[in-house]
Amino acid sequence: GSNEAQGMELAVDHLYSRGCRRIGCIIHGKPGTGNADLRCAALRESLKKRNLAYSETFIRFADDEEYLEIIGQLLKQYIDSLFCPGGSGGIIASYALSLFERKIPEDISLIASEQIFYSRYATPPQTTVTQDYSAVASTVAEVIETRLRNEKVPPETVLPYLLLSRGSVRNHPV
């Protein structure tokens, strides 16, 4: 698996270092499913550490069809940035922000999760957090080889996220 705490910290730190102070977050999925709760706890901790807003009004859970409404609600909270970990949130958020006549990154900075590397083709190209796919492949190959030798493998491997910085985050450090 991926290090959810490290990945959420990576995204919040990038936004914070670029001057973002009202970071809205839409976590793909529902509480109690997948890694949504891990992401939520890590986001709260990362925002709290920087004395940023971290209530339920700034961190939301959603399935794809709920992003538009939630982004409208977050915009009413005067967010200056949006982080969408999981799913196809980046593309959906980009579309929703355009409907609300908000430009990325001029009005709202955006970080998404990398989804099959199409984020680089968005306008503007989206900054993303992504799994280290080379490390995942290497780890899987190592586990297979270890099992073929009838050796014991670790019960769990946690890999760090990577940040792919592109054009969707403003560059105005405070």
C-alpha positions as CSV (number, residue, x, y, z in Angstrom):
1,G,0.0,0.0,0.0
2,S,0.9,3.6,-0.1
3,N,1.8,5.8,2.8
4,E,-1.5,7.8,3.1
5,A,-0.2,10.1,5.9
6,Q,2.9,11.0,3.9
7,G,0.9,11.6,0.7
8,M,-1.6,13.9,2.3
9,E,1.2,15.8,4.0
10,L,3.0,16.1,0.7
11,A,0.0,17.7,-1.0
12,V,-0.8,20.1,1.9
13,D,2.8,21.1,2.3
14,H,3.0,21.9,-1.4
15,L,-0.1,24.1,-1.3
16,Y,1.0,25.8,1.9
17,S,4.4,26.5,0.6
18,R,2.8,28.3,-2.4
19,G,0.7,30.6,-0.2
20,C,-2.5,28.6,0.0
21,R,-4.2,29.0,3.4
22,R,-7.9,27.9,2.9
23,I,-7.4,24.4,1.6
24,G,-10.6,22.5,0.7
25,C,-10.3,18.7,0.4
26,I,-12.6,16.3,-1.3
27,I,-11.7,12.7,-0.5
28,H,-13.0,10.2,-3.1
29,G,-15.2,7.5,-1.4
30,K,-17.2,7.3,1.8
31,P,-16.1,7.0,5.4
32,G,-15.4,3.4,6.4
33,T,-14.4,2.3,2.9
34,G,-11.0,1.8,1.4
35,N,-8.5,4.3,2.7
36,A,-10.8,7.3,3.0
37,D,-10.6,7.4,6.8
38,L,-6.8,7.2,6.7
39,R,-6.7,10.1,4.3
40,C,-9.1,12.2,6.3
41,A,-7.2,11.7,9.6
42,A,-3.9,12.5,7.8
43,L,-5.4,15.7,6.2
44,R,-6.8,16.9,9.5
45,E,-3.4,16.4,11.2
46,S,-1.6,18.2,8.3
47,L,-4.0,21.1,8.3
48,K,-4.0,21.4,12.1
49,K,-0.2,21.4,12.2
50,R,-0.2,24.5,10.1
51,N,-3.1,26.2,12.0
52,L,-5.4,25.9,8.9
53,A,-9.1,25.2,8.9
54,Y,-9.8,21.5,9.1
55,S,-13.4,21.1,10.0
56,E,-16.0,19.1,8.2
57,T,-16.7,22.2,6.1
58,F,-13.2,22.0,4.6
59,I,-12.8,18.2,4.4
60,R,-15.5,16.3,2.6
61,F,-16.1,12.8,1.2
62,A,-17.7,12.3,-2.2
63,D,-18.4,9.9,-5.0
64,D,-17.9,11.3,-8.6
65,E,-21.5,12.6,-8.9
66,E,-21.2,14.7,-5.7
67,Y,-18.2,16.8,-6.6
68,L,-20.1,19.6,-8.3
69,E,-22.3,20.4,-5.4
70,I,-19.5,20.0,-2.8
71,I,-17.2,22.3,-4.8
72,G,-20.0,24.9,-4.9
73,Q,-20.2,24.6,-1.1
74,L,-16.5,24.9,-0.6
75,L,-16.3,28.0,-2.8
76,K,-18.8,29.6,-0.5
77,Q,-16.3,29.0,2.3
78,Y,-13.7,31.1,0.2
79,I,-11.2,28.3,-0.4
80,D,-8.1,29.3,-2.3
81,S,-7.1,25.7,-3.1
82,L,-8.5,22.3,-3.5
83,F,-7.0,18.9,-3.0
84,C,-8.8,15.8,-4.4
85,P,-7.2,12.6,-3.3
86,G,-8.4,9.4,-5.0
87,G,-10.5,8.6,-7.9
88,S,-11.0,10.9,-10.9
89,G,-11.4,14.0,-8.7
90,G,-8.9,16.2,-10.6
91,I,-10.7,16.1,-13.9
92,I,-14.2,16.4,-12.3
93,A,-13.0,19.3,-10.1
94,S,-11.4,21.1,-13.1
95,Y,-14.8,20.8,-14.9
96,A,-16.8,21.9,-11.9
97,L,-14.5,24.9,-11.3
98,S,-15.0,26.0,-14.9
99,L,-18.7,25.9,-14.4
100,F,-18.3,28.3,-11.4
101,E,-16.1,30.5,-13.6
102,R,-13.0,29.9,-11.5
103,K,-9.6,29.7,-13.2
104,I,-6.9,27.2,-12.2
105,P,-4.5,28.3,-10.7
106,E,-5.3,32.0,-10.8
107,D,-8.5,31.7,-8.6
108,I,-8.1,28.2,-7.2
109,S,-5.0,26.0,-6.9
110,L,-5.7,22.3,-7.5
111,I,-3.9,19.1,-6.6
112,A,-5.4,15.7,-7.6
113,S,-4.4,12.1,-7.5
114,E,-2.6,10.9,-10.6
115,Q,-5.0,8.8,-12.7
116,I,-3.2,6.9,-15.4
117,F,-1.1,9.9,-16.1
118,Y,-3.7,11.8,-18.0
119,S,-3.5,14.7,-15.5
120,R,-0.6,16.1,-17.5
121,Y,-3.0,16.7,-20.4
122,A,-5.5,18.8,-18.5
123,T,-5.6,22.6,-19.0
124,P,-3.5,23.6,-17.1
125,P,-1.6,20.3,-16.4
126,Q,-2.6,19.1,-12.9
127,T,-0.2,18.8,-10.0
128,T,-0.8,15.4,-8.5
129,V,0.2,13.0,-5.8
130,T,0.9,9.5,-7.2
131,Q,2.0,6.1,-6.2
132,D,5.6,5.3,-7.1
133,Y,4.6,2.8,-9.8
134,S,8.2,1.7,-10.4
135,A,8.6,1.0,-6.7
136,V,5.3,-0.9,-6.7
137,A,6.4,-3.1,-9.6
138,S,9.8,-3.7,-8.1
139,T,8.2,-4.7,-4.7
140,V,5.7,-7.0,-6.4
141,A,8.5,-8.7,-8.4
142,E,10.5,-9.1,-5.2
143,V,7.6,-10.7,-3.4
144,I,7.0,-13.1,-6.2
145,E,10.7,-14.1,-6.3
146,T,10.8,-14.5,-2.5
147,R,7.7,-16.7,-2.5
148,L,9.1,-18.8,-5.4
149,R,12.2,-19.5,-3.1
150,N,9.8,-20.5,-0.3
151,E,11.0,-17.7,1.8
152,K,8.9,-15.6,4.1
153,V,7.7,-12.2,2.8
154,P,6.8,-9.2,4.9
155,P,3.0,-9.1,5.6
156,E,2.8,-5.5,4.4
157,T,4.9,-3.0,2.4
158,V,4.2,0.7,2.6
159,L,5.5,2.9,-0.2
160,P,5.8,6.7,-0.3
161,Y,3.8,8.9,-2.6
162,L,5.5,11.2,-5.1
163,L,4.4,14.7,-6.0
164,L,4.3,15.6,-9.7
165,S,4.4,19.4,-9.8
166,R,2.7,20.9,-12.8
167,G,0.7,24.1,-13.6
168,S,-2.4,23.8,-11.4
169,V,-0.9,25.3,-8.2
170,R,-0.2,29.0,-7.9
171,N,3.3,30.1,-7.2
172,H,2.8,33.0,-4.7
173,P,4.7,32.0,-1.5
174,V,3.7,34.1,1.4
